[in-house]
Amino acid sequence: MISFNIATGHILFQLPWQNKKRCREMELPRPPLASETSLMSICNETILICQRFANLTKAHRINALKRILDFANAEGKGLPELGSSEWRVFVSEHYIYHLSHPEKFNKKGDKKLETIRTEWRQVLLLYKNLKQRHIIPLDIVIPTMKQPIIPDDETSADVLDSVEESLWPLTNVDDLWPKTYLVDKSLNISTDKFLDKLQSDLETRTQTIVLACEGYWDNVVICHRIGESLINSISVEKIEAVLASGDFYINHRYIADAQNPDGAAWFLAMIEHFFLRTGELDAISYKAMEKIPFFQPFCTNSYMQARMVKELRKIAGDYGAPTQTINETLNRLLGYLSARDCGAAAAILAAENPKFNPHALRTADYLSGNDKPIHYYNSALGRLMWSVSKPRAISRKVSALPPRSHKIYVELVKATMKARIRLMLAGDINYRKMFLTSTYEWVGLSSSLDQIFTTKLGVSLYQALEKELTTGDISRKIFTLKRIRGTQALISFLKEGTYQAAANTLGNSIAVIIVRYIPKWLKQRWNVRILRTFQTKLIVLATKGKPWHLAASDFLTENDLFNFIIREAAVSVASDPISIDLKRYAAELTEDAVHHLIERLVNHKVILKLDAASLAAIFLFSEIRISPRIKQFEDVTSGITEESITTLARLLHCAYDISKDPSANGTIIGNIAGLSVPYFQAVYVEALELKSKLAKKIVKVDALINELKSCQK
């Protein structure tokens, strides 16, 4: 809960925060001319505005209030009354002050324009929130500092067009270029080559990141197991006996010295005892150990420390932490995680469960407010369900964890259990969080999960995985949780070609997807493709049956033109006149293009004409095939087996049964039944009657054949 206190010279805000103090203090100036009533009002309204936001956004809003009060303090102004028209002048003068006030100068010169723009953007958002709450009149316009729209770099056209053939040089101006250089070649394939390549690259990069992070995480888990086996080799009874005796030496040698056969095991077991059982250790470091009598011989002997460092590195082997200091490897052997370890797990969860945004994932809970695990098992899906909170939307984002994510989640819960117990002993509410880390200073919620990916302080996750990531063409710039998650939206968009698919992937609205996750150049490219496809449909239907039918289209061969018509008719779910006419045209073409239809069957896409005689033949053939006397047959040309026709018959039977159900999925019925469900039902009934008549004739023919055979004998 956010609180504030108005003092004589300042206003102190306190926010709940994931740090040692469990709060963050923000000091704001108190303008001398502002009344206490107006300050109380605007501070209370700011708190109400912040309620639905995440902690970081709350801090941004309060910082924006600080800039408003800074302006009032520097210019000797008070705050206008609630709903007063004086806010118009106040806001305008604040905007001018923000652009020109002395604070923008510092030792290194002026602030960058982007910094000034970003700071005002936060102030703008708070002003808008105050307008919504009628603190500021609705008719007052808040000045903006929009990012200028810069046209796409012309060189980007080289990337987009690199899939096209280079034009051959025109040596004679009287010569005409052949049609191959004037048509859009992408219309005769199901997916544009460039987008296909882009999708493949994005999927490869995602897979590279996931595999690299999984390999890193597996090393962490193995190191935990190594340390666990050593700790378990020293029983609690032995530890308590040694401590009770006060004698920490065996044969005149310190019991936790690396020169002893089980010295490292005693060292790890004693740290766990004082850290988890007694709570005397508040952090895992040599400095924290100095105050405990058992560790004093160790902490005062640099040679003993050096031997232990060497021994611990030997025990951990390749599974130790990729750092020069021993502290992280020591924590890893004790069963704790670093921010880098948490980053590797978070990268996998974000890639496979993109509904979890980075900020929500960083502060995700393992336990609910009543200390129950948030996950649950969905028997229908056969998956473990986990959710993260999204305060801004006042909701939770739920995802069914895939097998790899399930494994990471279970191991993550186990790897943070000791840290969770330690926080519970200390009365720290962060014990409910998922990503808990241990450092040489403290144990608690990871505060640098986002930064650890590419930080320049210490060893970043990118540095630890650089060899694997560079082979997958992944640069430091793109290796962030935000980009890993956003990439999944782009992949979904490329796969399905709809904004809704991307929105479903991320759990966002279509508006957010369009603005934030789909690149502008890609939207333009895709819109051009949609437009060209629609234009081609019009041309194909307008020139149907004309001698110039092929010449007027964007295709070089009859086969390409046919494939376009069949494909667009098959994928279209619209009921507009153009789509209906194209489907009818496709049905006409399949009657006289058996070889094309066979090709579609092989590709698992069938256009079937709703003809009673055809359906009757399919049904009758399916029934006859059940007889064991009939020899199995497979068409050599098409590869179609009797099983294929039988399956088609079952599909048609099921489609008719489902079509009678008013609650059935309309899209499925539409795909199978065609443009008119009643028409499909009528043809189906007629086909059954015709099949019965044909079956009787076949029985008579069988009887005649058997009679002739008996006469011959």
Stockholm file with secondary structure:
# STOCKHOLM 1.0

chainA/1-713         MISFNIATGHILFQLPWQNKKRCREMELPRPPLASETSLMSICNETILICQRFANLTKAHRINALKRILDFANAEGKGLPELGSSEWRVFVSEHYIYHLSHPEKFNKKGDKKLETIRTEWRQVLLLYKNLKQRHIIPLDIVIPTMKQPIIPDDETSADVLDSVEESLWPLTNVDDLWPKTYLVDKSLNISTDKFLDKLQSDLETRTQTIVLACEGYWDNVVICHRIGESLINSISVEKIEAVLASGDFYINHRYIADAQNPDGAAWFLAMIEHFFLRTGELDAISYKAMEKIPFFQPFCTNSYMQARMVKELRKIAGDYGAPTQTINETLNRLLGYLSARDCGAAAAILAAENPKFNPHALRTADYLSGNDKPIHYYNSALGRLMWSVSKPRAISRKVSALPPRSHKIYVELVKATMKARIRLMLAGDINYRKMFLTSTYEWVGLSSSLDQIFTTKLGVSLYQALEKELTTGDISRKIFTLKRIRGTQALISFLKEGTYQAAANTLGNSIAVIIVRYIPKWLKQRWNVRILRTFQTKLIVLATKGKPWHLAASDFLTENDLFNFIIREAAVSVASDPISIDLKRYAAELTEDAVHHLIERLVNHKVILKLDAASLAAIFLFSEIRISPRIKQFEDVTSGITEESITTLARLLHCAYDISKDPSANGTIIGNIAGLSVPYFQAVYVEALELKSKLAKKIVKVDALINELKSCQK
#=GR chainA/1-713 SS CCEEEECSSEEEEEEECSSTTSEEEEEEECCTTSCHHHHHHHHHHHHHHHTTSCHHHHHHHHHHHHHHHHHHHHTTCCCCCTTCTTHHHHHHHHHHHHHHCGGGEETTEECCHHHHHHHHHHHHHHHHHHHHTTSSCTTCCCCCCCCCCCCCCTTHHHHHGGGSCCCCCCCCTTSCCCGGGTSCGGGGSSSCHHHHHHHHHHHHHHHHHHHHHHHHHHHHHHHHHHHHHHHHTSCHHHHHHHHHHTCCEETTEETTCTTSTTHHHHHHHHHHIIIIISCCCSSSSHHHHTTSGGGHHHHTCHHHHHHHHHHHHHHHGGGSCSSSSSHHHHHHHTTCCCHHHHHHHHHHHHHHCTTSCHHHHHTCBSBCTTSCBSCEEETTTTEEEEEEEEGGGTEEEEEEECHHHHHHHHHHHHHTHHHHHHHHHHTCGGGGBSCEEECSSCEEECSCTTGGGTCSSSCCHHHHTHHHHHHTTCCTTTCSHHHHHHHHHHHHHHHHCSHHHHHHHHTCCHHHHHHHTSCHHHHHHHHHHHHHHHHHHHHHHHTTTSTTHHHHTTCSSHHHHHHHHHHHHHHCCCCSHHHHHHHHHHHHHHHTCHHHHHHHHHTTCCCCCCCHHHHHHHHHHHHHHTSTTSCCCBCTTTCCBHHHHHHHHHHHHHHHHHHTCTTSCHHHHHHHHCSCHHHHHHHHHHHHHHHHHHHHHHHHHHHHHHHHHHHHC
#=GC SS_cons         CCEEEECSSEEEEEEECSSTTSEEEEEEECCTTSCHHHHHHHHHHHHHHHTTSCHHHHHHHHHHHHHHHHHHHHTTCCCCCTTCTTHHHHHHHHHHHHHHCGGGEETTEECCHHHHHHHHHHHHHHHHHHHHTTSSCTTCCCCCCCCCCCCCCTTHHHHHGGGSCCCCCCCCTTSCCCGGGTSCGGGGSSSCHHHHHHHHHHHHHHHHHHHHHHHHHHHHHHHHHHHHHHHHTSCHHHHHHHHHHTCCEETTEETTCTTSTTHHHHHHHHHHIIIIISCCCSSSSHHHHTTSGGGHHHHTCHHHHHHHHHHHHHHHGGGSCSSSSSHHHHHHHTTCCCHHHHHHHHHHHHHHCTTSCHHHHHTCBSBCTTSCBSCEEETTTTEEEEEEEEGGGTEEEEEEECHHHHHHHHHHHHHTHHHHHHHHHHTCGGGGBSCEEECSSCEEECSCTTGGGTCSSSCCHHHHTHHHHHHTTCCTTTCSHHHHHHHHHHHHHHHHCSHHHHHHHHTCCHHHHHHHTSCHHHHHHHHHHHHHHHHHHHHHHHTTTSTTHHHHTTCSSHHHHHHHHHHHHHHCCCCSHHHHHHHHHHHHHHHTCHHHHHHHHHTTCCCCCCCHHHHHHHHHHHHHHTSTTSCCCBCTTTCCBHHHHHHHHHHHHHHHHHHTCTTSCHHHHHHHHCSCHHHHHHHHHHHHHHHHHHHHHHHHHHHHHHHHHHHHC
//
